[in-house]
Amino acid sequence: MKKRLLFIIMTVLIFFTACSSTEEEEEVTPHDRFDAYIELWNNQEFTKMYEHITEESSADYPTEAFIDRYEKIYEDLDLTNINISYAELSDEDLDEAMEIGEAVLPFTVEVDSIAGPITFDYEATLIKEAEINEEDEEEEDWFVHWDPGFIFPDLKDGGEIKFNTTQPERGEILDRNQMPLAINDYVYEVGIIPDGLADNEDAQKEKIADLLNVSVESIDAKLDESWVESDLFVPIKKIHKTKEDIAKELRDIDAVMLREVTGRSYPAGEAAAHLIGYIGPITAEELENKDSNLYGPHDMIGKQGFEKYYDEELRGESGLEIVIANEGKEDVVLAEKPVQNGESLSLTIDVNIQQKIFDSYDGETGSSTAINPKTGETLALVSSPAFDPNEALYGLPVGEWEKLQEDEKSPLLNRLSATFAPGSVMKPITAAIGLDNGTIDPDEGIEINGLTWSNEDGSGWGDYEVRRVSESDKPVDLADALMRSDNIYFAMQAIDMGVDPFIEGLEQFGFGEDIPFPYPIQESTISSDGTLSGEVPLANTSYGQAEIEMSSLHLASIYTTFLNEGNMLKPLLFTDDEHGQIWHEDVLSAENADLIEGILRQVVTDGTASSANDDALEISGKTGTAELKKSKDEDGEENGWFVGYPTEEQDILIAMLIENSKELGTSAYAAEKVKDLLLDLQ
């Protein structure tokens, strides 16, 4: 009986001990609840976080002061990579917290923001409170006693988050001598003080609109903005500082005030318009394709030229300061990203040469490249005619943009990056290909009779004939063919060479490949599909007709081959580029390069480029006339080319194209212009 009673007692004790142990294991600690809260916080699940705060916190801070505020702040500050850590209570402190129903847990928050990392320390007080569970029974759990200090400690007693932005200074674009091509200079910001419109309001607005080339409606729209007050300066438009005559008239208007502000300026004006470009307000479409962290709806952005292609380097990055502002207290800086001013670009361009070449066009259309043929430095890239980038930036007169678009000379067309039929400036290239592959013997004379020739053995010629401009009284060799620019000689040589070797030779000169240049230049093409289907297109291509096209930059680069022992230099555009970089090596032998170089001098002294001959300066070069007609019977326009350089100094080479210059003398006209430029630049 005693044993049985003892067994029953032990069984009951074991049962209650087991029950007690299970209850202790299942009891939730403040660590458990704070761990769960932190996990929600890391995942930015603010609605679920709200369910974990005390009743008192919920009463003090409704959902909009908790959920909505968290979401807005985290979105505005772009807070990511949240890391929250805390030190757990010791066993002794945990037991005490469990007994009194309150625990204090110091924690640290580390988070990344749009202005850099933010770190802060704070304390979380967790309180045990009763709640009704799913079975409608009352049970106790731990809840966070929350206040705005959990977002940022300095928000605990009020305050708001503000952003202070520092705009970067746009990088400047300078020429080789550090002369400005695009700089930050002062401009006039024209504004209206509404009080000054009291007398003759309509007349004043009309005069302001007329002087600024804006509408009265646009002025009214600015004056009607919500922030405007009668004594405040209301900006209307900026004008370039060169518009001093307009500025003077504006100052005489009662309601107008002018103030000097920083703005972009393009000292070279039209001469470098297509190369440098200009900036303007970003459009909605442009903004969609840009990084929203770098670009905003009120930013200025490059629209053309270097300003566009190097916009990210030039624009820099805004400085940003995130602060908590509280009335009567000093602002507290949460995070700060210093402003990064834009990178300035130093180009090999010589603005003096750029201006002289542009002026030499005198409004005619065309494209020119000037290069140092010994270093590869690009000294000028010209497209004519052009537009004034200062006007484009600060506002063209009403109707002026449409006028530019409709101008038959297309001043908005960027010709410096375009390609054109080269005409006879192609012939030294064909000569180089034949010399290199052995199909042209420079001393061999070819008997050519008359002004026309058709390959009797060729198929598909029909009644087509190759024409030349002058007859020869002896067999034509390479020097004579280049001096007299004999189309028939080069057509014969190309046909004898064959399509494949000719195309391989062109590819050695960079045809069909991207130009290795930090400004977009169209690649030169052999034809629309890169092939030559038959003898007629092969013959025509050999002297720069058919479908072959190239840019003035590529043409200038090819001619460096003849001055550098058969190596074609890579065109350079930045002053810190290493000089003399080779684009294509050993395109022809040094001996053959010297041969062509010598003949190019003869072309000027005894050949088609006699208009470039001058006793004051020895010049070498090659003329080219590209016929722009669709049939042999058509009397079409002509483009004139000349590639020329000082024979001895060889410190500058100019490849000039003048479009539609038949009535002016075509290639002879271009040769004379290049001569005058070379003389002026000595």
C-alpha positions as CSV (number, residue, x, y, z in Angstrom):
1,M,0.0,0.0,0.0
2,K,2.8,2.4,0.9
3,K,4.7,1.6,-2.3
4,R,1.5,2.2,-4.4
5,L,0.9,5.6,-2.7
6,L,4.6,6.5,-3.3
7,F,4.3,5.6,-7.0
8,I,1.2,7.8,-7.4
9,I,2.8,10.8,-5.7
10,M,5.9,10.5,-7.9
11,T,3.8,10.2,-11.0
12,V,1.9,13.4,-10.1
13,L,5.1,15.2,-9.3
14,I,6.7,14.2,-12.7
15,F,3.5,15.3,-14.5
16,F,3.5,18.7,-12.9
17,T,7.2,19.1,-13.3
18,A,6.9,18.3,-17.0
19,C,4.0,20.7,-17.4
20,S,6.0,23.4,-15.7
21,S,9.0,22.8,-17.9
22,T,6.9,23.0,-21.1
23,E,5.3,26.3,-20.0
24,E,8.7,27.8,-19.3
25,E,10.0,26.6,-22.8
26,E,7.0,28.2,-24.5
27,E,7.1,31.5,-22.7
28,V,7.9,34.3,-25.1
29,T,10.8,36.6,-24.2
30,P,11.4,40.3,-25.2
31,H,14.3,39.0,-27.3
32,D,11.8,36.9,-29.4
33,R,9.5,39.8,-30.0
34,F,12.3,42.3,-30.8
35,D,13.8,39.8,-33.2
36,A,10.5,39.5,-35.0
37,Y,10.1,43.3,-35.0
38,I,13.6,43.7,-36.5
39,E,12.9,41.2,-39.3
40,L,9.8,43.2,-40.3
41,W,11.8,46.4,-40.1
42,N,14.6,45.0,-42.3
43,N,11.9,44.1,-44.9
44,Q,10.2,47.5,-44.5
45,E,6.9,45.8,-43.6
46,F,5.6,48.8,-41.8
47,T,2.0,47.8,-41.5
48,K,2.9,44.5,-39.7
49,M,5.4,46.5,-37.5
50,Y,2.5,48.6,-36.4
51,E,0.8,45.5,-35.0
52,H,3.8,45.0,-32.6
53,I,3.6,48.4,-30.8
54,T,1.9,49.1,-27.5
55,E,-1.7,50.3,-27.1
56,E,-0.4,53.6,-25.8
57,S,1.9,54.0,-28.8
58,S,-1.0,53.2,-31.1
59,A,-3.1,55.8,-29.4
60,D,-0.4,58.5,-29.6
61,Y,0.6,57.6,-33.2
62,P,-2.2,56.6,-35.6
63,T,-1.3,54.8,-38.8
64,E,-0.5,57.9,-40.8
65,A,2.0,59.0,-38.2
66,F,3.6,55.5,-38.3
67,I,3.0,53.5,-41.4
68,D,2.6,56.5,-43.8
69,R,5.5,58.4,-42.3
70,Y,7.9,55.4,-42.4
71,E,7.0,54.7,-46.1
72,K,7.4,58.3,-47.2
73,I,10.7,58.8,-45.4
74,Y,12.2,55.5,-46.6
75,E,11.1,56.3,-50.1
76,D,12.3,59.9,-50.1
77,L,15.6,59.1,-48.7
78,D,15.9,55.8,-50.7
79,L,16.9,53.9,-47.6
80,T,18.3,50.4,-48.3
81,N,20.5,47.8,-46.8
82,I,19.0,48.2,-43.4
83,N,21.0,46.5,-40.6
84,I,19.8,46.5,-37.0
85,S,21.7,45.0,-34.2
86,Y,21.2,44.9,-30.4
87,A,22.8,43.4,-27.3
88,E,20.7,40.8,-25.6
89,L,20.0,41.0,-21.9
90,S,22.0,38.9,-19.5
91,D,20.2,36.0,-17.9
92,E,19.8,37.9,-14.7
93,D,18.4,41.0,-16.4
94,L,16.2,38.9,-18.6
95,D,14.7,37.2,-15.5
96,E,14.1,40.5,-13.9
97,A,12.5,41.9,-17.1
98,M,10.2,38.8,-17.3
99,E,9.2,39.3,-13.8
100,I,8.4,43.1,-14.0
101,G,7.0,42.9,-17.6
102,E,9.4,45.5,-19.1
103,A,12.7,45.3,-21.0
104,V,15.0,48.0,-22.3
105,L,17.1,46.9,-25.4
106,P,19.7,49.4,-26.8
107,F,20.0,49.0,-30.5
108,T,22.0,50.3,-33.5
109,V,20.7,51.1,-37.0
110,E,22.9,51.2,-40.1
111,V,21.2,52.1,-43.4
112,D,22.2,53.5,-46.8
113,S,20.6,56.6,-48.2
114,I,20.8,58.8,-51.3
115,A,23.3,60.9,-49.4
116,G,25.4,58.1,-48.0
117,P,25.3,55.9,-44.9
118,I,23.3,56.8,-41.8
119,T,24.0,55.3,-38.4
120,F,22.3,55.9,-35.1
121,D,21.8,54.4,-31.6
122,Y,18.5,54.2,-29.8
123,E,16.7,52.3,-27.0
124,A,13.7,50.1,-27.5
125,T,11.4,49.6,-24.5
126,L,9.3,46.4,-24.7
127,I,6.3,46.0,-22.4
128,K,4.3,42.9,-21.6
129,E,0.6,43.6,-22.3
130,A,-2.5,41.4,-22.5
131,E,-4.1,40.8,-25.8
132,I,-7.0,38.6,-27.1
133,N,-5.8,35.7,-29.1
134,E,-7.6,33.9,-32.0
135,E,-9.5,31.7,-29.5
136,D,-10.9,34.9,-28.0
137,E,-8.8,34.2,-24.9
138,E,-6.6,36.7,-23.1
139,E,-2.9,36.2,-23.1
140,E,0.2,38.2,-22.5
141,D,2.8,39.2,-25.1
142,W,5.6,41.8,-25.5
143,F,5.1,45.0,-27.5
144,V,7.3,47.8,-28.5
145,H,6.8,51.2,-26.9
146,W,7.3,53.3,-30.1
147,D,8.0,57.0,-30.7
148,P,9.4,58.8,-33.8
149,G,12.9,58.4,-32.4
150,F,12.8,54.9,-33.9
151,I,12.9,56.5,-37.4
152,F,15.7,58.9,-36.4
153,P,16.4,59.9,-32.8
154,D,16.3,63.6,-33.5
155,L,12.6,63.2,-34.6
156,K,11.6,62.1,-31.2
157,D,10.4,65.5,-30.0
158,G,9.2,66.8,-33.4
159,G,11.0,68.2,-36.5
160,E,11.0,67.4,-40.1
161,I,13.4,66.0,-42.7
162,K,14.7,68.4,-45.3
163,F,17.1,68.2,-48.2
164,N,19.8,70.8,-49.0
165,T,21.1,70.5,-52.6
166,T,24.3,72.0,-53.9
167,Q,24.4,72.2,-57.7
168,P,27.7,71.1,-59.3
169,E,29.6,73.4,-61.6
170,R,29.5,72.1,-65.1
171,G,32.9,71.2,-66.5
172,E,34.4,73.4,-69.1
173,I,35.6,72.4,-72.6
174,L,38.9,74.0,-73.6
175,D,41.1,73.9,-76.6
176,R,44.7,72.8,-76.8
177,N,45.9,76.2,-75.5
178,Q,43.3,76.3,-72.7
179,M,41.1,78.7,-74.7
180,P,37.4,78.3,-74.0
181,L,35.1,76.4,-76.2
182,A,32.4,76.0,-73.6
183,I,32.6,77.8,-70.2
184,N,30.6,79.0,-67.3
185,D,30.3,82.7,-67.5
186,Y,27.9,85.3,-66.3
187,V,24.7,85.9,-68.3
188,Y,21.8,88.3,-67.7
189,E,18.7,86.9,-66.0
190,V,15.8,89.2,-66.9
191,G,13.0,89.4,-64.4
192,I,9.9,91.5,-63.6
193,I,9.0,93.1,-60.3
194,P,5.2,93.0,-60.5
195,D,4.9,96.3,-58.6
196,G,6.6,98.0,-61.5
197,L,3.8,97.1,-63.8
198,A,1.4,99.5,-62.2
199,D,1.7,102.0,-65.0
200,N,1.2,100.9,-68.6
201,E,1.1,97.2,-67.7
202,D,0.1,96.0,-71.2
203,A,2.6,98.2,-73.0
204,Q,5.5,97.1,-70.7
205,K,4.7,93.4,-71.2
206,E,4.5,93.8,-75.0
207,K,7.9,95.5,-75.1
208,I,9.5,92.9,-72.8
209,A,8.1,90.1,-74.9
210,D,9.3,91.8,-78.1
211,L,12.9,92.3,-76.8
212,L,13.1,88.8,-75.3
213,N,11.4,87.0,-78.3
214,V,8.8,85.5,-76.0
215,S,5.0,85.7,-75.9
216,V,3.0,87.9,-73.5
217,E,1.1,84.8,-72.6
218,S,4.3,83.1,-71.3
219,I,5.1,86.2,-69.2
220,D,1.6,86.1,-67.7
221,A,2.0,82.5,-66.9
222,K,5.2,83.2,-64.9
223,L,3.6,86.1,-63.1
224,D,0.6,84.0,-62.2
225,E,2.6,81.3,-60.4
226,S,1.5,80.7,-56.8
227,W,4.7,81.9,-55.1
228,V,4.7,85.3,-56.8
229,E,4.3,88.4,-54.7
230,S,4.2,92.0,-55.8
231,D,7.7,92.9,-54.6
232,L,9.5,89.7,-55.7
233,F,11.8,89.2,-58.7
234,V,10.1,86.9,-61.2
235,P,12.6,85.4,-63.7
236,I,11.4,85.5,-67.3
237,K,14.4,84.6,-69.4
238,K,18.2,84.6,-69.6
239,I,20.1,86.4,-72.3
240,H,23.7,86.1,-73.3
241,K,26.1,88.9,-72.1
242,T,26.8,89.8,-75.7
243,K,23.2,91.1,-76.0
244,E,24.2,94.4,-74.3
245,D,22.1,96.4,-76.7
246,I,19.0,94.5,-75.6
247,A,20.0,94.6,-72.0
248,K,20.2,98.4,-72.2
249,E,16.7,98.7,-73.6
250,L,15.4,96.3,-70.9
251,R,16.9,98.3,-68.1
252,D,14.8,101.3,-69.3
253,I,11.6,99.5,-68.6
254,D,10.2,100.3,-65.1
255,A,9.2,96.7,-64.2
256,V,12.3,95.0,-65.4
257,M,15.4,94.1,-63.3
258,L,18.5,92.4,-64.7
259,R,20.9,90.4,-62.5
260,E,24.1,88.6,-63.4
261,V,23.9,84.8,-62.9
262,T,26.1,81.9,-64.0
263,G,25.3,80.5,-67.3
264,R,26.9,78.5,-70.2
265,S,28.7,80.4,-72.9
266,Y,30.2,79.3,-76.2
267,P,32.9,81.8,-77.2
268,A,33.6,80.2,-80.6
269,G,29.9,80.5,-81.5
270,E,29.0,79.1,-84.9
271,A,32.6,78.0,-85.7
272,A,32.4,75.1,-83.3
273,A,28.6,74.8,-82.9
274,H,28.3,71.2,-84.2
275,L,31.5,70.0,-82.5
276,I,30.8,71.5,-79.0
277,G,27.0,71.6,-79.2
278,Y,24.9,73.3,-76.5
279,I,22.8,72.5,-73.4
280,G,19.1,73.0,-72.7
281,P,16.3,72.0,-70.3
282,I,15.8,68.3,-70.1
283,T,12.6,67.0,-71.7
284,A,10.2,64.4,-70.3
285,E,11.3,61.9,-72.9
286,E,15.0,62.4,-72.1
287,L,14.3,62.1,-68.3
288,E,12.7,58.7,-68.8
289,N,15.9,57.4,-70.2
290,K,18.2,58.8,-67.5
291,D,19.1,57.7,-64.0
292,S,16.6,59.4,-61.7
293,N,19.3,59.6,-59.0
294,L,21.4,61.8,-61.3
295,Y,18.9,63.7,-63.4
296,G,15.8,65.8,-62.3
297,P,13.0,67.4,-64.2
298,H,14.6,70.9,-63.9
299,D,18.1,69.9,-65.0
300,M,20.0,71.2,-68.0
301,I,21.3,68.5,-70.3
302,G,23.6,68.4,-73.4
303,K,21.6,68.6,-76.6
304,Q,24.3,68.2,-79.3
305,G,28.0,67.7,-79.8
306,F,30.4,67.3,-76.9
307,E,27.8,68.7,-74.5
308,K,25.6,65.8,-75.3
309,Y,28.1,62.9,-75.8
310,Y,30.0,63.8,-72.6
311,D,27.1,65.1,-70.5
312,E,27.6,62.8,-67.6
313,E,31.3,63.7,-67.3
314,L,30.6,67.4,-67.7
315,R,27.6,67.7,-65.5
316,G,29.1,66.4,-62.3
317,E,27.0,65.2,-59.4
318,S,24.9,67.3,-57.0
319,G,25.8,67.6,-53.4
320,L,23.1,66.5,-51.0
321,E,22.6,67.1,-47.3
322,I,19.8,65.4,-45.4
323,V,19.0,67.3,-42.2
324,I,16.4,67.2,-39.4
325,A,15.0,70.7,-38.9
326,N,13.4,71.6,-35.6
327,E,12.2,75.1,-34.9
328,G,14.5,76.9,-32.4
329,K,17.2,74.2,-32.7
330,E,20.2,73.9,-35.0
331,D,19.7,71.6,-37.9
332,V,21.0,68.0,-37.4
333,V,22.8,66.5,-40.4
334,L,21.8,62.9,-41.0
335,A,23.9,62.3,-44.1
336,E,25.9,64.4,-46.5
337,K,27.1,63.7,-50.0
338,P,29.6,66.3,-51.1
339,V,29.1,68.0,-54.5
340,Q,31.2,66.7,-57.3
341,N,31.8,69.4,-60.0
342,G,31.9,68.3,-63.6
343,E,35.1,67.2,-65.3
344,S,36.6,69.7,-67.6
345,L,37.7,68.4,-71.0
346,S,40.8,69.6,-72.8
347,L,40.7,69.0,-76.6
348,T,43.5,69.0,-79.2
349,I,41.4,71.4,-81.2
350,D,43.0,74.8,-81.9
351,V,40.2,77.3,-81.7
352,N,42.2,79.7,-83.9
353,I,42.4,77.1,-86.7
354,Q,38.8,76.1,-86.2
355,Q,37.6,79.7,-86.6
356,K,39.8,80.4,-89.6
357,I,38.6,77.3,-91.5
358,F,34.9,78.1,-90.6
359,D,35.3,81.7,-91.8
360,S,36.9,80.5,-95.0
361,Y,33.7,78.8,-96.1
362,D,31.9,82.2,-96.0
363,G,28.5,80.5,-95.7
364,E,29.2,77.7,-98.3
365,T,28.4,74.2,-97.3
366,G,30.9,71.6,-96.4
367,S,33.1,69.8,-93.9
368,S,36.8,70.1,-93.0
369,T,39.2,68.3,-90.7
370,A,42.6,69.6,-89.8
371,I,45.1,67.2,-88.2
372,N,48.7,67.1,-87.2
373,P,49.8,64.3,-89.6
374,K,52.8,63.5,-87.4
375,T,51.0,63.1,-84.0
376,G,47.4,62.4,-85.0
377,E,46.1,65.4,-83.0
378,T,42.9,66.8,-84.5
379,L,43.3,70.5,-84.8
380,A,39.9,71.4,-86.2
381,L,36.6,69.8,-87.0
382,V,34.3,72.1,-89.0
383,S,30.8,71.9,-90.3
384,S,29.5,74.8,-92.4
385,P,27.1,76.5,-92.3
386,A,26.1,76.4,-88.6
387,F,24.0,78.1,-85.9
388,D,24.8,80.1,-82.9
389,P,24.8,77.8,-79.8
390,N,24.4,80.8,-77.5
391,E,21.1,81.6,-79.2
392,A,20.1,78.0,-79.2
393,L,20.7,77.8,-75.4
394,Y,19.0,81.1,-74.4
395,G,16.3,81.2,-77.0
396,L,16.2,81.8,-80.7
397,P,14.0,84.6,-81.9
398,V,10.5,83.6,-82.7
399,G,10.4,81.7,-86.0
400,E,14.2,81.5,-86.2
401,W,14.3,77.8,-85.4
402,E,11.9,77.0,-88.2
403,K,13.9,79.2,-90.5
404,L,17.0,77.2,-89.8
405,Q,15.2,74.0,-90.4
406,E,13.9,75.2,-93.7
407,D,17.2,76.7,-94.9
408,E,18.3,74.9,-98.1
409,K,21.9,74.9,-96.8
410,S,20.8,72.9,-93.8
411,P,22.9,74.8,-91.1
412,L,21.5,72.3,-88.5
413,L,23.1,69.3,-90.3
414,N,26.3,68.1,-88.7
415,R,28.5,67.5,-91.7
416,L,31.7,66.9,-89.8
417,S,30.4,63.4,-88.7
418,A,28.8,62.6,-92.1
419,T,30.3,60.8,-95.1
420,F,30.5,61.9,-98.7
421,A,31.7,60.6,-102.0
422,P,35.5,61.4,-102.1
423,G,36.0,61.8,-105.8
424,S,39.6,61.9,-106.9
425,V,41.1,62.3,-103.4
426,M,40.5,58.5,-103.5
427,K,43.1,57.9,-106.2
428,P,46.2,58.0,-103.9
429,I,44.4,55.3,-101.8
430,T,43.8,53.1,-104.8
431,A,47.4,53.7,-105.8
432,A,48.6,52.6,-102.3
433,I,46.5,49.4,-102.5
434,G,47.9,48.5,-105.9
435,L,51.5,49.3,-104.9
436,D,51.1,47.2,-101.7
437,N,49.6,44.1,-103.4
438,G,52.0,44.4,-106.4
439,T,49.4,44.9,-109.1
440,I,50.6,48.5,-109.8
441,D,54.1,49.1,-111.2
442,P,54.7,52.8,-110.7
443,D,57.1,53.0,-113.6
444,E,54.9,51.1,-116.1
445,G,53.2,53.3,-118.6
446,I,49.7,52.3,-119.9
447,E,48.7,53.3,-123.4
448,I,45.4,55.2,-123.1
449,N,43.8,56.8,-126.1
450,G,41.0,59.4,-126.1
451,L,38.9,60.7,-123.2
452,T,36.8,57.6,-122.8
453,W,37.4,53.9,-122.2
454,S,35.2,50.8,-121.9
455,N,36.5,47.4,-121.0
456,E,35.8,45.4,-124.1
457,D,36.4,42.1,-122.2
458,G,34.2,43.1,-119.3
459,S,30.6,41.8,-119.0
460,G,27.8,44.1,-118.0
461,W,29.4,47.4,-119.2
462,G,26.8,48.0,-121.9
463,D,27.4,51.4,-123.3
464,Y,29.0,52.7,-120.1
465,E,32.4,54.4,-120.5
466,V,34.9,55.8,-118.0
467,R,35.8,59.4,-118.8
468,R,38.9,61.4,-118.0
469,V,39.4,65.2,-118.1
470,S,42.5,65.3,-120.3
471,E,44.3,63.2,-122.9
472,S,47.9,62.1,-122.6
473,D,50.5,62.2,-125.4
474,K,52.5,59.3,-123.9
475,P,51.9,56.1,-121.9
476,V,50.4,57.0,-118.5
477,D,52.4,55.9,-115.4
478,L,51.3,56.4,-111.7
479,A,52.8,59.8,-111.3
480,D,51.2,61.1,-114.4
481,A,47.9,59.5,-113.5
482,L,47.8,61.2,-110.1
483,M,49.0,64.6,-111.4
484,R,46.4,64.7,-114.2
485,S,43.9,62.8,-112.1
486,D,43.3,60.2,-114.8
487,N,40.1,58.2,-114.1
488,I,40.8,55.7,-116.9
489,Y,44.2,54.7,-115.5
490,F,42.8,53.9,-112.0
491,A,39.8,52.1,-113.5
492,M,42.1,49.9,-115.5
493,Q,44.3,49.2,-112.5
494,A,41.4,48.3,-110.3
495,I,39.9,45.9,-112.8
496,D,43.3,44.3,-113.3
497,M,43.5,44.0,-109.5
498,G,40.1,42.4,-109.0
499,V,37.3,43.0,-106.5
500,D,38.6,41.0,-103.5
501,P,42.1,42.4,-103.4
502,F,40.7,45.9,-103.8
503,I,38.2,45.5,-100.9
504,E,40.9,43.9,-98.7
505,G,43.0,47.0,-99.4
506,L,40.2,49.4,-98.5
507,E,39.6,47.5,-95.3
508,Q,43.3,48.0,-94.4
509,F,42.6,51.7,-94.6
510,G,39.7,51.4,-92.1
511,F,36.7,51.2,-94.5
512,G,33.8,49.4,-93.0
513,E,34.9,49.7,-89.4
514,D,34.2,52.1,-86.5
515,I,36.4,55.2,-86.5
516,P,38.5,55.0,-83.2
517,F,37.6,58.5,-82.2
518,P,35.9,59.9,-79.1
519,Y,33.3,61.8,-81.1
520,P,30.8,59.9,-83.2
521,I,31.9,59.9,-86.9
522,Q,30.1,57.7,-89.4
523,E,32.1,54.8,-90.6
524,S,33.3,55.0,-94.2
525,T,31.6,52.6,-96.6
526,I,32.6,50.9,-99.8
527,S,29.0,50.6,-100.9
528,S,25.6,50.3,-99.3
529,D,26.2,46.5,-98.7
530,G,30.0,46.6,-98.5
531,T,30.5,44.7,-101.7
532,L,31.3,45.6,-105.3
533,S,29.2,43.6,-107.8
534,G,30.9,43.8,-111.1
535,E,33.5,45.7,-113.0
536,V,31.6,49.0,-113.4
537,P,31.2,49.7,-109.7
538,L,34.8,48.5,-109.1
539,A,36.1,50.9,-111.8
540,N,34.0,53.8,-110.5
541,T,35.0,53.2,-106.9
542,S,38.7,53.3,-107.8
543,Y,38.4,57.0,-108.5
544,G,36.0,57.9,-105.7
545,Q,32.6,57.6,-107.4
546,A,29.9,54.8,-107.3
547,E,28.7,54.4,-103.7
548,I,31.9,54.8,-101.7
549,E,31.7,57.4,-99.0
550,M,34.0,58.7,-96.3
551,S,34.3,61.5,-93.8
552,S,36.8,64.3,-93.9
553,L,38.3,63.0,-90.6
554,H,38.9,59.5,-92.1
555,L,40.3,61.0,-95.3
556,A,42.7,63.1,-93.3
557,S,43.7,60.1,-91.2
558,I,44.4,58.0,-94.3
559,Y,46.7,60.6,-95.8
560,T,48.9,60.4,-92.6
561,T,49.9,57.0,-94.0
562,F,52.0,58.7,-96.7
563,L,53.8,60.8,-94.2
564,N,54.6,58.1,-91.6
565,E,56.4,55.3,-93.5
566,G,53.2,53.5,-94.4
567,N,51.6,53.6,-90.9
568,M,48.1,55.2,-90.6
569,L,47.8,57.2,-87.4
570,K,44.9,57.1,-85.1
571,P,43.1,60.5,-84.9
572,L,43.3,62.0,-81.4
573,L,41.0,64.5,-79.7
574,F,42.1,64.8,-76.0
575,T,45.3,66.6,-75.1
576,D,46.3,63.9,-72.7
577,D,46.2,61.2,-75.5
578,E,49.6,59.7,-76.3
579,H,50.8,61.1,-79.6
580,G,51.6,59.1,-82.7
581,Q,49.2,56.2,-82.0
582,I,48.9,53.9,-85.0
583,W,45.5,52.9,-86.2
584,H,46.6,50.5,-89.0
585,E,50.3,49.5,-89.2
586,D,52.3,48.8,-92.3
587,V,49.4,49.6,-94.7
588,L,52.1,50.0,-97.3
589,S,55.9,50.0,-97.4
590,A,57.9,53.0,-96.3
591,E,59.3,53.1,-99.9
592,N,55.9,53.3,-101.5
593,A,54.6,55.8,-98.9
594,D,57.6,58.1,-99.9
595,L,56.8,57.6,-103.5
596,I,53.2,58.8,-103.1
597,E,54.3,61.6,-100.9
598,G,56.6,62.9,-103.6
599,I,53.9,62.7,-106.3
600,L,51.5,64.7,-104.0
601,R,54.0,67.6,-104.3
602,Q,54.0,67.2,-108.1
603,V,50.1,67.3,-108.1
604,V,50.4,70.9,-106.8
605,T,53.4,72.0,-108.9
606,D,52.5,70.4,-112.2
607,G,49.0,68.9,-111.9
608,T,45.4,69.5,-111.0
609,A,46.1,71.4,-107.8
610,S,48.0,74.3,-109.3
611,S,45.7,76.7,-107.5
612,A,47.4,75.6,-104.3
613,N,50.8,76.4,-105.6
614,D,52.5,79.4,-104.1
615,D,56.1,80.6,-103.9
616,A,55.7,81.6,-100.3
617,L,55.0,78.0,-99.1
618,E,55.6,74.6,-100.7
619,I,52.3,72.6,-100.5
620,S,51.5,69.0,-101.3
621,G,48.1,67.5,-101.8
622,K,45.4,66.1,-104.0
623,T,42.3,67.5,-105.5
624,G,39.0,65.6,-105.9
625,T,35.7,66.3,-107.7
626,A,32.7,64.1,-106.8
627,E,30.0,64.2,-109.4
628,L,26.5,64.2,-108.0
629,K,24.3,62.8,-110.7
630,K,22.3,59.7,-111.3
631,S,23.0,59.2,-114.9
632,K,25.9,60.0,-117.4
633,D,23.6,62.4,-119.3
634,E,22.6,64.4,-116.3
635,D,24.2,67.7,-115.7
636,G,24.5,67.4,-111.9
637,E,26.2,69.4,-109.1
638,E,29.7,68.7,-108.0
639,N,31.5,68.6,-104.6
640,G,35.1,69.8,-104.5
641,W,37.8,68.2,-102.3
642,F,41.3,69.1,-101.5
643,V,43.7,67.4,-99.1
644,G,46.8,69.5,-98.5
645,Y,49.7,70.1,-96.1
646,P,53.0,72.0,-96.0
647,T,55.5,69.9,-97.9
648,E,58.4,70.5,-95.5
649,E,56.9,71.3,-92.0
650,Q,54.1,68.7,-92.2
651,D,52.7,70.0,-89.0
652,I,49.1,70.4,-90.3
653,L,47.1,68.6,-92.9
654,I,43.7,69.9,-94.0
655,A,41.0,67.8,-95.7
656,M,38.4,70.2,-97.0
657,L,35.1,69.5,-98.8
658,I,33.0,72.2,-100.4
659,E,29.6,71.0,-101.5
660,N,27.8,72.2,-104.7
661,S,30.8,74.1,-105.8
662,K,30.7,73.5,-109.6
663,E,30.2,77.1,-110.4
664,L,32.9,78.2,-108.0
665,G,35.6,76.0,-109.5
666,T,35.0,72.7,-107.5
667,S,38.3,71.1,-106.4
668,A,40.5,74.1,-107.6
669,Y,38.3,76.3,-105.4
670,A,38.9,74.1,-102.4
671,A,42.6,73.9,-103.1
672,E,42.9,77.6,-103.2
673,K,41.1,78.0,-99.9
674,V,43.4,75.4,-98.2
675,K,46.4,77.2,-99.6
676,D,45.3,80.5,-98.2
677,L,44.6,78.9,-94.8
678,L,48.1,77.2,-94.7
679,L,49.7,80.5,-95.6
680,D,47.7,82.3,-92.9
681,L,48.6,79.7,-90.3
682,Q,52.4,79.7,-90.9
